[in-house]
Amino acid sequence: MKLQLQFLLMYLNDCDFARYTPITEVMMNDVYEKSKEIITALDKQL
């Protein structure tokens, strides 16, 4: 679970980065999908 939390924090940081920098839609979708996977995995553990 600790590793998943670290990944979640990393992807949240990527989301902030994506908000304020010009990135492609592909990159944005990648961050979204990875974040969704981590959130789903954490939700199943609760």
mmCIF file as gemmi writes it, N, C-alpha and C atoms, coordinates in Angstrom:
data_model
loop_
_atom_site.group_PDB
_atom_site.id
_atom_site.type_symbol
_atom_site.label_atom_id
_atom_site.label_alt_id
_atom_site.label_comp_id
_atom_site.label_asym_id
_atom_site.label_entity_id
_atom_site.label_seq_id
_atom_site.pdbx_PDB_ins_code
_atom_site.Cartn_x
_atom_site.Cartn_y
_atom_site.Cartn_z
_atom_site.occupancy
_atom_site.B_iso_or_equiv
_atom_site.pdbx_formal_charge
_atom_site.auth_seq_id
_atom_site.auth_asym_id
_atom_site.pdbx_PDB_model_num
ATOM 1 N N . MET Axp A 1 ? 0.831 -1.19 0 1 0 ? 1 A 1
ATOM 2 C CA . MET Axp A 1 ? 0 0 0 1 0 ? 1 A 1
ATOM 3 C C . MET Axp A 1 ? 0.874 1.251 0 1 0 ? 1 A 1
ATOM 4 N N . LYS Axp A 2 ? 2.005 1.201 0.698 1 0 ? 2 A 1
ATOM 5 C CA . LYS Axp A 2 ? 2.894 2.368 0.749 1 0 ? 2 A 1
ATOM 6 C C . LYS Axp A 2 ? 3.397 2.728 -0.651 1 0 ? 2 A 1
ATOM 7 N N . LEU Axp A 3 ? 3.72 1.703 -1.429 1 0 ? 3 A 1
ATOM 8 C CA . LEU Axp A 3 ? 4.199 1.935 -2.79 1 0 ? 3 A 1
ATOM 9 C C . LEU Axp A 3 ? 3.105 2.565 -3.647 1 0 ? 3 A 1
ATOM 10 N N . GLN Axp A 4 ? 1.867 2.102 -3.471 1 0 ? 4 A 1
ATOM 11 C CA . GLN Axp A 4 ? 0.756 2.673 -4.236 1 0 ? 4 A 1
ATOM 12 C C . GLN Axp A 4 ? 0.531 4.131 -3.858 1 0 ? 4 A 1
ATOM 13 N N . LEU Axp A 5 ? 0.684 4.45 -2.6 1 0 ? 5 A 1
ATOM 14 C CA . LEU Axp A 5 ? 0.548 5.849 -2.181 1 0 ? 5 A 1
ATOM 15 C C . LEU Axp A 5 ? 1.644 6.711 -2.795 1 0 ? 5 A 1
ATOM 16 N N . GLN Axp A 6 ? 2.843 6.171 -2.88 1 0 ? 6 A 1
ATOM 17 C CA . GLN Axp A 6 ? 3.935 6.912 -3.506 1 0 ? 6 A 1
ATOM 18 C C . GLN Axp A 6 ? 3.63 7.157 -4.985 1 0 ? 6 A 1
ATOM 19 N N . PHE Axp A 7 ? 3.104 6.123 -5.667 1 0 ? 7 A 1
ATOM 20 C CA . PHE Axp A 7 ? 2.729 6.292 -7.075 1 0 ? 7 A 1
ATOM 21 C C . PHE Axp A 7 ? 1.612 7.314 -7.219 1 0 ? 7 A 1
ATOM 22 N N . LEU Axp A 8 ? 0.637 7.274 -6.311 1 0 ? 8 A 1
ATOM 23 C CA . LEU Axp A 8 ? -0.462 8.238 -6.366 1 0 ? 8 A 1
ATOM 24 C C . LEU Axp A 8 ? 0.068 9.657 -6.221 1 0 ? 8 A 1
ATOM 25 N N . LEU Axp A 9 ? 0.956 9.868 -5.259 1 0 ? 9 A 1
ATOM 26 C CA . LEU Axp A 9 ? 1.527 11.208 -5.076 1 0 ? 9 A 1
ATOM 27 C C . LEU Axp A 9 ? 2.32 11.639 -6.308 1 0 ? 9 A 1
ATOM 28 N N . MET Axp A 10 ? 3.03 10.7 -6.904 1 0 ? 10 A 1
ATOM 29 C CA . MET Axp A 10 ? 3.791 11.016 -8.113 1 0 ? 10 A 1
ATOM 30 C C . MET Axp A 10 ? 2.851 11.428 -9.25 1 0 ? 10 A 1
ATOM 31 N N . TYR Axp A 11 ? 1.753 10.686 -9.412 1 0 ? 11 A 1
ATOM 32 C CA . TYR Axp A 11 ? 0.822 11.016 -10.493 1 0 ? 11 A 1
ATOM 33 C C . TYR Axp A 11 ? 0.035 12.281 -10.209 1 0 ? 11 A 1
ATOM 34 N N . LEU Axp A 12 ? -0.246 12.558 -8.948 1 0 ? 12 A 1
ATOM 35 C CA . LEU Axp A 12 ? -0.883 13.835 -8.619 1 0 ? 12 A 1
ATOM 36 C C . LEU Axp A 12 ? 0.052 14.993 -8.953 1 0 ? 12 A 1
ATOM 37 N N . ASN Axp A 13 ? 1.324 14.794 -8.715 1 0 ? 13 A 1
ATOM 38 C CA . ASN Axp A 13 ? 2.316 15.798 -9.083 1 0 ? 13 A 1
ATOM 39 C C . ASN Axp A 13 ? 2.329 15.982 -10.605 1 0 ? 13 A 1
ATOM 40 N N . ASP Axp A 14 ? 2.243 14.865 -11.33 1 0 ? 14 A 1
ATOM 41 C CA . ASP Axp A 14 ? 2.172 14.936 -12.794 1 0 ? 14 A 1
ATOM 42 C C . ASP Axp A 14 ? 0.926 15.677 -13.253 1 0 ? 14 A 1
ATOM 43 N N . CYS Axp A 15 ? -0.174 15.484 -12.534 1 0 ? 15 A 1
ATOM 44 C CA . CYS Axp A 15 ? -1.41 16.195 -12.886 1 0 ? 15 A 1
ATOM 45 C C . CYS Axp A 15 ? -1.238 17.699 -12.73 1 0 ? 15 A 1
ATOM 46 N N . ASP Axp A 16 ? -0.609 18.109 -11.649 1 0 ? 16 A 1
ATOM 47 C CA . ASP Axp A 16 ? -0.331 19.541 -11.463 1 0 ? 16 A 1
ATOM 48 C C . ASP Axp A 16 ? 0.564 20.059 -12.575 1 0 ? 16 A 1
ATOM 49 N N . PHE Axp A 17 ? 1.576 19.28 -12.925 1 0 ? 17 A 1
ATOM 50 C CA . PHE Axp A 17 ? 2.476 19.653 -14.006 1 0 ? 17 A 1
ATOM 51 C C . PHE Axp A 17 ? 1.695 19.807 -15.311 1 0 ? 17 A 1
ATOM 52 N N . ALA Axp A 18 ? 0.798 18.865 -15.567 1 0 ? 18 A 1
ATOM 53 C CA . ALA Axp A 18 ? 0.004 18.891 -16.799 1 0 ? 18 A 1
ATOM 54 C C . ALA Axp A 18 ? -0.933 20.101 -16.849 1 0 ? 18 A 1
ATOM 55 N N . ARG Axp A 19 ? -1.375 20.524 -15.698 1 0 ? 19 A 1
ATOM 56 C CA . ARG Axp A 19 ? -2.286 21.676 -15.648 1 0 ? 19 A 1
ATOM 57 C C . ARG Axp A 19 ? -1.625 22.963 -16.123 1 0 ? 19 A 1
ATOM 58 N N . TYR Axp A 20 ? -0.357 23.111 -15.813 1 0 ? 20 A 1
ATOM 59 C CA . TYR Axp A 20 ? 0.302 24.397 -16.033 1 0 ? 20 A 1
ATOM 60 C C . TYR Axp A 20 ? 1.337 24.398 -17.151 1 0 ? 20 A 1
ATOM 61 N N . THR Axp A 21 ? 1.449 23.315 -17.883 1 0 ? 21 A 1
ATOM 62 C CA . THR Axp A 21 ? 2.397 23.262 -18.989 1 0 ? 21 A 1
ATOM 63 C C . THR Axp A 21 ? 1.694 22.738 -20.236 1 0 ? 21 A 1
ATOM 64 N N . PRO Axp A 22 ? 2.175 23.127 -21.379 1 0 ? 22 A 1
ATOM 65 C CA . PRO Axp A 22 ? 1.559 22.622 -22.612 1 0 ? 22 A 1
ATOM 66 C C . PRO Axp A 22 ? 2.014 21.186 -22.881 1 0 ? 22 A 1
ATOM 67 N N . ILE Axp A 23 ? 1.109 20.233 -22.682 1 0 ? 23 A 1
ATOM 68 C CA . ILE Axp A 23 ? 1.414 18.84 -22.979 1 0 ? 23 A 1
ATOM 69 C C . ILE Axp A 23 ? 0.405 18.331 -23.987 1 0 ? 23 A 1
ATOM 70 N N . THR Axp A 24 ? 0.714 17.216 -24.577 1 0 ? 24 A 1
ATOM 71 C CA . THR Axp A 24 ? -0.19 16.656 -25.566 1 0 ? 24 A 1
ATOM 72 C C . THR Axp A 24 ? -1.344 15.934 -24.884 1 0 ? 24 A 1
ATOM 73 N N . GLU Axp A 25 ? -2.383 15.709 -25.648 1 0 ? 25 A 1
ATOM 74 C CA . GLU Axp A 25 ? -3.546 14.992 -25.124 1 0 ? 25 A 1
ATOM 75 C C . GLU Axp A 25 ? -3.178 13.552 -24.76 1 0 ? 25 A 1
ATOM 76 N N . VAL Axp A 26 ? -2.262 12.969 -25.517 1 0 ? 26 A 1
ATOM 77 C CA . VAL Axp A 26 ? -1.813 11.602 -25.237 1 0 ? 26 A 1
ATOM 78 C C . VAL Axp A 26 ? -1.153 11.542 -23.862 1 0 ? 26 A 1
ATOM 79 N N . MET Axp A 27 ? -0.298 12.511 -23.573 1 0 ? 27 A 1
ATOM 80 C CA . MET Axp A 27 ? 0.376 12.546 -22.271 1 0 ? 27 A 1
ATOM 81 C C . MET Axp A 27 ? -0.645 12.739 -21.15 1 0 ? 27 A 1
ATOM 82 N N . MET Axp A 28 ? -1.619 13.594 -21.374 1 0 ? 28 A 1
ATOM 83 C CA . MET Axp A 28 ? -2.64 13.864 -20.374 1 0 ? 28 A 1
ATOM 84 C C . MET Axp A 28 ? -3.473 12.606 -20.113 1 0 ? 28 A 1
ATOM 85 N N . ASN Axp A 29 ? -3.834 11.9 -21.174 1 0 ? 29 A 1
ATOM 86 C CA . ASN Axp A 29 ? -4.605 10.667 -21.011 1 0 ? 29 A 1
ATOM 87 C C . ASN Axp A 29 ? -3.8 9.601 -20.284 1 0 ? 29 A 1
ATOM 88 N N . ASP Axp A 30 ? -2.51 9.54 -20.534 1 0 ? 30 A 1
ATOM 89 C CA . ASP Axp A 30 ? -1.638 8.576 -19.859 1 0 ? 30 A 1
ATOM 90 C C . ASP Axp A 30 ? -1.623 8.833 -18.353 1 0 ? 30 A 1
ATOM 91 N N . VAL Axp A 31 ? -1.465 10.083 -17.967 1 0 ? 31 A 1
ATOM 92 C CA . VAL Axp A 31 ? -1.469 10.447 -16.551 1 0 ? 31 A 1
ATOM 93 C C . VAL Axp A 31 ? -2.824 10.107 -15.935 1 0 ? 31 A 1
ATOM 94 N N . TYR Axp A 32 ? -3.89 10.392 -16.651 1 0 ? 32 A 1
ATOM 95 C CA . TYR Axp A 32 ? -5.24 10.106 -16.153 1 0 ? 32 A 1
ATOM 96 C C . TYR Axp A 32 ? -5.435 8.608 -15.931 1 0 ? 32 A 1
ATOM 97 N N . GLU Axp A 33 ? -5.071 7.799 -16.905 1 0 ? 33 A 1
ATOM 98 C CA . GLU Axp A 33 ? -5.259 6.347 -16.808 1 0 ? 33 A 1
ATOM 99 C C . GLU Axp A 33 ? -4.437 5.749 -15.676 1 0 ? 33 A 1
ATOM 100 N N . LYS Axp A 34 ? -3.201 6.172 -15.538 1 0 ? 34 A 1
ATOM 101 C CA . LYS Axp A 34 ? -2.349 5.648 -14.461 1 0 ? 34 A 1
ATOM 102 C C . LYS Axp A 34 ? -2.896 6.062 -13.098 1 0 ? 34 A 1
ATOM 103 N N . SER Axp A 35 ? -3.344 7.285 -12.984 1 0 ? 35 A 1
ATOM 104 C CA . SER Axp A 35 ? -3.92 7.755 -11.723 1 0 ? 35 A 1
ATOM 105 C C . SER Axp A 35 ? -5.186 6.984 -11.389 1 0 ? 35 A 1
ATOM 106 N N . LYS Axp A 36 ? -6.003 6.733 -12.384 1 0 ? 36 A 1
ATOM 107 C CA . LYS Axp A 36 ? -7.244 5.98 -12.184 1 0 ? 36 A 1
ATOM 108 C C . LYS Axp A 36 ? -6.949 4.567 -11.687 1 0 ? 36 A 1
ATOM 109 N N . GLU Axp A 37 ? -5.926 3.929 -12.254 1 0 ? 37 A 1
ATOM 110 C CA . GLU Axp A 37 ? -5.547 2.58 -11.815 1 0 ? 37 A 1
ATOM 111 C C . GLU Axp A 37 ? -5.113 2.574 -10.357 1 0 ? 37 A 1
ATOM 112 N N . ILE Axp A 38 ? -4.305 3.537 -9.975 1 0 ? 38 A 1
ATOM 113 C CA . ILE Axp A 38 ? -3.813 3.607 -8.599 1 0 ? 38 A 1
ATOM 114 C C . ILE Axp A 38 ? -4.966 3.869 -7.632 1 0 ? 38 A 1
ATOM 115 N N . ILE Axp A 39 ? -5.838 4.804 -7.966 1 0 ? 39 A 1
ATOM 116 C CA . ILE Axp A 39 ? -6.975 5.12 -7.096 1 0 ? 39 A 1
ATOM 117 C C . ILE Axp A 39 ? -7.892 3.905 -6.939 1 0 ? 39 A 1
ATOM 118 N N . THR Axp A 40 ? -8.123 3.182 -8.029 1 0 ? 40 A 1
ATOM 119 C CA . THR Axp A 40 ? -8.959 1.98 -7.977 1 0 ? 40 A 1
ATOM 120 C C . THR Axp A 40 ? -8.329 0.913 -7.09 1 0 ? 40 A 1
ATOM 121 N N . ALA Axp A 41 ? -7.024 0.712 -7.221 1 0 ? 41 A 1
ATOM 122 C CA . ALA Axp A 41 ? -6.329 -0.28 -6.393 1 0 ? 41 A 1
ATOM 123 C C . ALA Axp A 41 ? -6.397 0.102 -4.909 1 0 ? 41 A 1
ATOM 124 N N . LEU Axp A 42 ? -6.214 1.384 -4.609 1 0 ? 42 A 1
ATOM 125 C CA . LEU Axp A 42 ? -6.295 1.829 -3.219 1 0 ? 42 A 1
ATOM 126 C C . LEU Axp A 42 ? -7.711 1.669 -2.676 1 0 ? 42 A 1
ATOM 127 N N . ASP Axp A 43 ? -8.702 1.966 -3.493 1 0 ? 43 A 1
ATOM 128 C CA . ASP Axp A 43 ? -10.095 1.839 -3.081 1 0 ? 43 A 1
ATOM 129 C C . ASP Axp A 43 ? -10.442 0.391 -2.742 1 0 ? 43 A 1
ATOM 130 N N . LYS Axp A 44 ? -9.919 -0.554 -3.498 1 0 ? 44 A 1
ATOM 131 C CA . LYS Axp A 44 ? -10.194 -1.973 -3.242 1 0 ? 44 A 1
ATOM 132 C C . LYS Axp A 44 ? -9.57 -2.443 -1.932 1 0 ? 44 A 1
ATOM 133 N N . GLN Axp A 45 ? -8.517 -1.783 -1.5 1 0 ? 45 A 1
ATOM 134 C CA . GLN Axp A 45 ? -7.846 -2.175 -0.259 1 0 ? 45 A 1
ATOM 135 C C . GLN Axp A 45 ? -8.548 -1.627 0.98 1 0 ? 45 A 1
ATOM 136 N N . LEU Axp A 46 ? -9.396 -0.625 0.808 1 0 ? 46 A 1
ATOM 137 C CA . LEU Axp A 46 ? -10.054 -0.012 1.962 1 0 ? 46 A 1
ATOM 138 C C . LEU Axp A 46 ? -11.279 -0.766 2.393 1 0 ? 46 A 1
